[in-house]
Amino acid sequence: MSKDYSSFGPAYRNFRVREDVFVPEPSAEFPGDNPFARMTPIREKTKDIKFDETYPYLDKSMKFKIWHFIIYCVAWFLAFPVNRIRYGLKIEGREKIRQNRKLFAHGAMTICNHVHRWDMICVLQAMRYRKSWIPMYAQAFNGKDGFLMKHIGGIAIPDNLSSLRKFNEAFDELHADNQWIHIFPESCSWYYYAPLRPFKIGAFNMAFRYSLPVIPMIITFRPRTGWRRLFSKGDPLLTIHVGDPIVPDTKAPRKEEAARMRDTAHNAMLEMAGIVSNPWPSSIA
């Protein structure tokens, strides 16, 4: 048995879930035709950074290192417990990370749906005290959240080919140091959107390039009940599910293998979320 949510609007067309899955009321009118439409505006533009070949995509300054350490301490020791209390975060499947420690000895890539302001905090909690580096929309670094985005490990994605080489060099260095990488393959956030949108192929091309196992994660929702209603009556509670790692076959052609990993990850996340019928395929042209 499954529920039908097509009445929620065109972005929920043919969307059905298992009977035990909670789907929150839409928090906005989601676009029904473009799954990559950016719905979250840049918060109060305060800077005008030029993301060219002179920009330090991987900042090695002492100032950055100090703030990077401070931000992670705040995340681990303050944001983690707040997330448990305010959003009731539950983590399912985290033992899969522990069971595959040897597989992740040279780093890993986590991916997740992009549906909440604190979804990166959820991913970090599922990783348990590991750091991660995150390719992010460059222009958002010019906004009010830019400082936090940079010092949590965000690396701006340039929009021109001349700067892309420097961006790639930053990740070459991080991979050589066995660092973890996180990517939101849906590319932009749609708050509290329950269906899974198509994935951009870039994440899986990167995983193939660095021979990184991909750990799929997906955030689902629960109704807010009991004493947690004191914090917010409308926002649902969160559960993050951790899937089995997907290992790239580096002997296969890159294009075909990246597509296989993308499709495998998308299907695994649908299964973890209890989605029976999804409005979107794993990719669109």
MIFI-376583 format. One record per residue (C-alpha): residue number from 1; x negated, y negated, z; residue in one letter. Coordinates in nm, 2 decimals, decimal comma, m for minus. Example, Ala and Ser with C-alpha at 12.3 -4.5 7.8 and 13.67 -1.06 7.14 Angstrom:
BEGIN
(1; (m1,23; 0,45; 0,78); 'A')
(2; (m1,37; 0,11; 0,71); 'S')
//
This chain:
BEGIN
(1; (0,00; 0,00; 0,00); 'M')
(2; (m0,12; m0,36; m0,07); 'S')
(3; (0,00; m0,71; m0,04); 'K')
(4; (0,05; m0,95; m0,33); 'D')
(5; (m0,07; m1,31; m0,29); 'Y')
(6; (0,01; m1,46; m0,64); 'S')
(7; (0,25; m1,70; m0,47); 'S')
(8; (m0,06; m1,88; m0,33); 'F')
(9; (m0,14; m2,03; m0,67); 'G')
(10; (m0,31; m1,95; m1,00); 'P')
(11; (m0,65; m1,88; m0,82); 'A')
(12; (m0,48; m1,59; m0,65); 'Y')
(13; (m0,33; m1,43; m0,96); 'R')
(14; (m0,31; m1,05; m0,94); 'N')
(15; (m0,48; m1,07; m0,60); 'F')
(16; (m0,40; m0,78; m0,37); 'R')
(17; (m0,55; m0,65; m0,05); 'V')
(18; (m0,51; m0,35; 0,18); 'R')
(19; (m0,23; m0,38; 0,44); 'E')
(20; (m0,48; m0,43; 0,72); 'D')
(21; (m0,65; m0,73; 0,56); 'V')
(22; (m0,56; m1,08; 0,67); 'F')
(23; (m0,55; m1,36; 0,40); 'V')
(24; (m0,53; m1,72; 0,53); 'P')
(25; (m0,31; m1,98; 0,38); 'E')
(26; (m0,50; m2,18; 0,11); 'P')
(27; (m0,69; m2,47; 0,26); 'S')
(28; (m0,69; m2,66; m0,07); 'A')
(29; (m0,55; m2,63; m0,42); 'E')
(30; (m0,82; m2,41; m0,58); 'F')
(31; (m0,89; m2,44; m0,95); 'P')
(32; (m0,73; m2,15; m1,14); 'G')
(33; (m0,95; m2,16; m1,44); 'D')
(34; (m1,30; m2,25; m1,34); 'N')
(35; (m1,45; m2,04; m1,05); 'P')
(36; (m1,76; m2,26; m1,05); 'F')
(37; (m1,58; m2,59; m0,99); 'A')
(38; (m1,75; m2,78; m0,71); 'R')
(39; (m1,49; m2,86; m0,44); 'M')
(40; (m1,71; m2,99; m0,16); 'T')
(41; (m1,83; m3,34; m0,22); 'P')
(42; (m2,18; m3,46; m0,12); 'I')
(43; (m2,15; m3,61; 0,23); 'R')
(44; (m2,24; m3,98; 0,23); 'E')
(45; (m2,52; m4,02; m0,02); 'K')
(46; (m2,81; m4,17; 0,17); 'T')
(47; (m3,12; m4,09; m0,05); 'K')
(48; (m3,22; m4,09; m0,42); 'D')
(49; (m3,47; m3,81; m0,44); 'I')
(50; (m3,61; m3,73; m0,79); 'K')
(51; (m3,64; m3,36; m0,83); 'F')
(52; (m3,92; m3,36; m1,09); 'D')
(53; (m4,26; m3,18; m1,10); 'E')
(54; (m4,40; m3,40; m0,83); 'T')
(55; (m4,13; m3,31; m0,57); 'Y')
(56; (m4,26; m3,07; m0,30); 'P')
(57; (m4,02; m2,77; m0,35); 'Y')
(58; (m4,22; m2,59; m0,08); 'L')
(59; (m4,31; m2,85; 0,18); 'D')
(60; (m4,63; m2,75; 0,36); 'K')
(61; (m4,66; m3,06; 0,58); 'S')
(62; (m4,69; m3,03; 0,95); 'M')
(63; (m4,38; m3,25; 0,99); 'K')
(64; (m4,18; m3,00; 0,79); 'F')
(65; (m4,32; m2,70; 0,99); 'K')
(66; (m4,23; m2,86; 1,32); 'I')
(67; (m3,87; m2,94; 1,21); 'W')
(68; (m3,83; m2,61; 1,04); 'H')
(69; (m3,91; m2,44; 1,37); 'F')
(70; (m3,68; m2,67; 1,57); 'I')
(71; (m3,39; m2,62; 1,34); 'I')
(72; (m3,42; m2,24; 1,36); 'Y')
(73; (m3,44; m2,25; 1,73); 'C')
(74; (m3,12; m2,46; 1,74); 'V')
(75; (m2,96; m2,21; 1,50); 'A')
(76; (m3,07; m1,90; 1,70); 'W')
(77; (m3,00; m2,03; 2,05); 'F')
(78; (m2,72; m2,27; 2,01); 'L')
(79; (m2,53; m2,22; 1,68); 'A')
(80; (m2,53; m1,84; 1,71); 'F')
(81; (m2,33; m1,84; 2,04); 'P')
(82; (m2,11; m2,13; 1,93); 'V')
(83; (m2,02; m1,93; 1,62); 'N')
(84; (m1,93; m1,63; 1,83); 'R')
(85; (m1,71; m1,85; 2,06); 'I')
(86; (m1,55; m2,09; 1,81); 'R')
(87; (m1,51; m1,87; 1,51); 'Y')
(88; (m1,51; m1,53; 1,68); 'G')
(89; (m1,78; m1,40; 1,45); 'L')
(90; (m1,79; m1,02; 1,42); 'K')
(91; (m2,07; m0,84; 1,24); 'I')
(92; (m2,00; m0,50; 1,07); 'E')
(93; (m2,27; m0,29; 0,92); 'G')
(94; (m2,57; m0,46; 1,06); 'R')
(95; (m2,73; m0,12; 1,14); 'E')
(96; (m2,79; m0,09; 0,77); 'K')
(97; (m3,06; m0,35; 0,80); 'I')
(98; (m3,22; m0,18; 1,09); 'R')
(99; (m3,21; 0,16; 0,91); 'Q')
(100; (m3,38; 0,02; 0,60); 'N')
(101; (m3,66; m0,17; 0,77); 'R')
(102; (m3,93; 0,00; 0,56); 'K')
(103; (m3,75; m0,09; 0,24); 'L')
(104; (m3,76; m0,45; 0,34); 'F')
(105; (m4,13; m0,46; 0,43); 'A')
(106; (m4,20; m0,69; 0,14); 'H')
(107; (m3,89; m0,90; 0,18); 'G')
(108; (m3,53; m0,88; 0,07); 'A')
(109; (m3,26; m1,09; m0,09); 'M')
(110; (m2,92; m1,13; 0,09); 'T')
(111; (m2,61; m1,25; m0,10); 'I')
(112; (m2,27; m1,36; 0,04); 'C')
(113; (m1,95; m1,52; m0,07); 'N')
(114; (m1,95; m1,90; m0,01); 'H')
(115; (m1,63; m1,97; 0,19); 'V')
(116; (m1,72; m2,16; 0,51); 'H')
(117; (m1,93; m2,45; 0,63); 'R')
(118; (m2,11; m2,21; 0,87); 'W')
(119; (m2,14; m1,91; 0,63); 'D')
(120; (m2,52; m1,94; 0,62); 'M')
(121; (m2,52; m1,92; 1,00); 'I')
(122; (m2,31; m1,60; 0,97); 'C')
(123; (m2,57; m1,45; 0,73); 'V')
(124; (m2,86; m1,54; 0,97); 'L')
(125; (m2,68; m1,38; 1,26); 'Q')
(126; (m2,63; m1,06; 1,05); 'A')
(127; (m3,00; m1,07; 0,97); 'M')
(128; (m3,08; m1,11; 1,34); 'R')
(129; (m3,36; m1,36; 1,40); 'Y')
(130; (m3,51; m1,35; 1,05); 'R')
(131; (m3,57; m1,66; 0,85); 'K')
(132; (m3,45; m1,70; 0,49); 'S')
(133; (m3,52; m1,94; 0,20); 'W')
(134; (m3,22; m2,06; 0,01); 'I')
(135; (m3,21; m2,21; m0,35); 'P')
(136; (m2,95; m2,50; m0,32); 'M')
(137; (m2,78; m2,75; m0,54); 'Y')
(138; (m3,04; m3,03; m0,57); 'A')
(139; (m2,82; m3,34; m0,55); 'Q')
(140; (m2,68; m3,23; m0,21); 'A')
(141; (m3,02; m3,30; m0,07); 'F')
(142; (m2,95; m3,67; m0,13); 'N')
(143; (m2,65; m3,66; 0,11); 'G')
(144; (m2,60; m3,67; 0,48); 'K')
(145; (m2,67; m3,30; 0,52); 'D')
(146; (m2,99; m3,31; 0,32); 'G')
(147; (m3,22; m3,31; 0,62); 'F')
(148; (m3,06; m3,00; 0,77); 'L')
(149; (m3,04; m2,83; 0,43); 'M')
(150; (m3,41; m2,88; 0,37); 'K')
(151; (m3,53; m2,78; 0,72); 'H')
(152; (m3,32; m2,47; 0,74); 'I')
(153; (m3,51; m2,34; 0,44); 'G')
(154; (m3,32; m2,49; 0,14); 'G')
(155; (m3,51; m2,54; m0,18); 'I')
(156; (m3,37; m2,77; m0,44); 'A')
(157; (m3,28; m2,62; m0,78); 'I')
(158; (m3,40; m2,87; m1,04); 'P')
(159; (m3,19; m2,94; m1,35); 'D')
(160; (m3,47; m2,97; m1,60); 'N')
(161; (m3,71; m2,72; m1,74); 'L')
(162; (m4,02; m2,93; m1,67); 'S')
(163; (m3,95; m2,90; m1,29); 'S')
(164; (m3,84; m2,54; m1,30); 'L')
(165; (m4,20; m2,42; m1,31); 'R')
(166; (m4,27; m2,58; m0,97); 'K')
(167; (m3,95; m2,43; m0,83); 'F')
(168; (m4,06; m2,09; m0,95); 'N')
(169; (m4,41; m2,13; m0,81); 'E')
(170; (m4,25; m2,20; m0,47); 'A')
(171; (m4,07; m1,87; m0,47); 'F')
(172; (m4,38; m1,69; m0,61); 'D')
(173; (m4,56; m1,81; m0,30); 'E')
(174; (m4,28; m1,71; m0,06); 'L')
(175; (m4,25; m1,37; m0,21); 'H')
(176; (m4,63; m1,32; m0,18); 'A')
(177; (m4,58; m1,39; 0,19); 'D')
(178; (m4,30; m1,12; 0,21); 'N')
(179; (m4,03; m1,38; 0,29); 'Q')
(180; (m3,65; m1,32; 0,27); 'W')
(181; (m3,44; m1,51; 0,02); 'I')
(182; (m3,07; m1,58; 0,04); 'H')
(183; (m2,84; m1,68; m0,25); 'I')
(184; (m2,47; m1,76; m0,28); 'F')
(185; (m2,41; m1,62; m0,63); 'P')
(186; (m2,07; m1,79; m0,65); 'E')
(187; (m2,28; m2,11; m0,66); 'S')
(188; (m2,05; m2,34; m0,47); 'C')
(189; (m1,82; m2,32; m0,17); 'S')
(190; (m1,44; m2,28; m0,16); 'W')
(191; (m1,34; m2,29; 0,20); 'Y')
(192; (m1,13; m1,99; 0,32); 'Y')
(193; (m1,08; m1,85; m0,03); 'Y')
(194; (m1,02; m1,48; 0,02); 'A')
(195; (m1,07; m1,35; m0,34); 'P')
(196; (m1,43; m1,29; m0,47); 'L')
(197; (m1,54; m1,52; m0,75); 'R')
(198; (m1,77; m1,42; m1,04); 'P')
(199; (m2,14; m1,42; m0,98); 'F')
(200; (m2,41; m1,61; m1,16); 'K')
(201; (m2,68; m1,39; m1,29); 'I')
(202; (m2,98; m1,60; m1,16); 'G')
(203; (m2,98; m1,43; m0,82); 'A')
(204; (m3,02; m1,09; m0,97); 'F')
(205; (m3,28; m1,20; m1,23); 'N')
(206; (m3,48; m1,32; m0,93); 'M')
(207; (m3,44; m1,00; m0,74); 'A')
(208; (m3,56; m0,81; m1,05); 'F')
(209; (m3,86; m1,04; m1,09); 'R')
(210; (m3,97; m0,99; m0,73); 'Y')
(211; (m3,86; m0,62; m0,70); 'S')
(212; (m3,64; m0,73; m0,40); 'L')
(213; (m3,37; m0,50; m0,26); 'P')
(214; (m3,04; m0,69; m0,26); 'V')
(215; (m2,83; m0,68; 0,06); 'I')
(216; (m2,46; m0,76; m0,02); 'P')
(217; (m2,26; m0,93; 0,25); 'M')
(218; (m1,91; m1,07; 0,25); 'I')
(219; (m1,71; m1,28; 0,50); 'I')
(220; (m1,35; m1,20; 0,56); 'T')
(221; (m1,09; m1,36; 0,79); 'F')
(222; (m0,89; m1,27; 1,10); 'R')
(223; (m0,60; m1,47; 1,25); 'P')
(224; (m0,69; m1,70; 1,53); 'R')
(225; (m0,54; m1,56; 1,85); 'T')
(226; (m0,56; m1,59; 2,23); 'G')
(227; (m0,79; m1,85; 2,40); 'W')
(228; (m0,97; m1,93; 2,07); 'R')
(229; (m0,66; m2,13; 1,97); 'R')
(230; (m0,80; m2,39; 2,20); 'L')
(231; (m1,07; m2,47; 1,95); 'F')
(232; (m0,86; m2,48; 1,63); 'S')
(233; (m0,50; m2,37; 1,57); 'K')
(234; (m0,54; m2,34; 1,19); 'G')
(235; (m0,89; m2,21; 1,11); 'D')
(236; (m0,91; m1,83; 1,09); 'P')
(237; (m1,18; m1,62; 1,27); 'L')
(238; (m1,47; m1,47; 1,08); 'L')
(239; (m1,61; m1,12; 1,01); 'T')
(240; (m1,92; m1,07; 0,81); 'I')
(241; (m1,97; m0,72; 0,65); 'H')
(242; (m2,32; m0,59; 0,56); 'V')
(243; (m2,34; m0,35; 0,27); 'G')
(244; (m2,60; m0,09; 0,16); 'D')
(245; (m2,91; m0,24; m0,02); 'P')
(246; (m2,92; m0,23; m0,39); 'I')
(247; (m3,27; m0,15; m0,52); 'V')
(248; (m3,37; m0,28; m0,86); 'P')
(249; (m3,51; m0,04; m1,12); 'D')
(250; (m3,80; m0,24; m1,25); 'T')
(251; (m3,87; 0,01; m1,53); 'K')
(252; (m3,53; m0,08; m1,68); 'A')
(253; (m3,49; m0,38; m1,91); 'P')
(254; (m3,45; m0,70; m1,70); 'R')
(255; (m3,12; m0,81; m1,86); 'K')
(256; (m2,94; m0,48; m1,82); 'E')
(257; (m3,07; m0,42; m1,47); 'E')
(258; (m2,98; m0,76; m1,35); 'A')
(259; (m2,63; m0,71; m1,48); 'A')
(260; (m2,61; m0,37; m1,31); 'R')
(261; (m2,71; m0,51; m0,98); 'M')
(262; (m2,46; m0,79; m1,01); 'R')
(263; (m2,17; m0,56; m1,09); 'D')
(264; (m2,27; m0,31; m0,82); 'T')
(265; (m2,29; m0,59; m0,56); 'A')
(266; (m1,96; m0,74; m0,66); 'H')
(267; (m1,78; m0,40; m0,64); 'N')
(268; (m1,94; m0,32; m0,31); 'A')
(269; (m1,83; m0,66; m0,16); 'M')
(270; (m1,47; m0,60; m0,29); 'L')
(271; (m1,47; m0,27; m0,12); 'E')
(272; (m1,60; m0,41; 0,21); 'M')
(273; (m1,34; m0,68; 0,20); 'A')
(274; (m1,05; m0,45; 0,14); 'G')
(275; (m0,96; m0,62; m0,19); 'I')
(276; (m0,75; m0,39; m0,41); 'V')
(277; (m0,71; m0,62; m0,71); 'S')
(278; (m0,93; m0,93; m0,76); 'N')
(279; (m0,84; m1,23; m0,98); 'P')
(280; (m1,20; m1,25; m1,12); 'W')
(281; (m1,44; m1,01; m1,29); 'P')
(282; (m1,80; m0,99; m1,17); 'S')
(283; (m1,91; m1,24; m1,43); 'S')
(284; (m1,77; m1,47; m1,70); 'I')
(285; (m1,93; m1,60; m2,01); 'A')
//
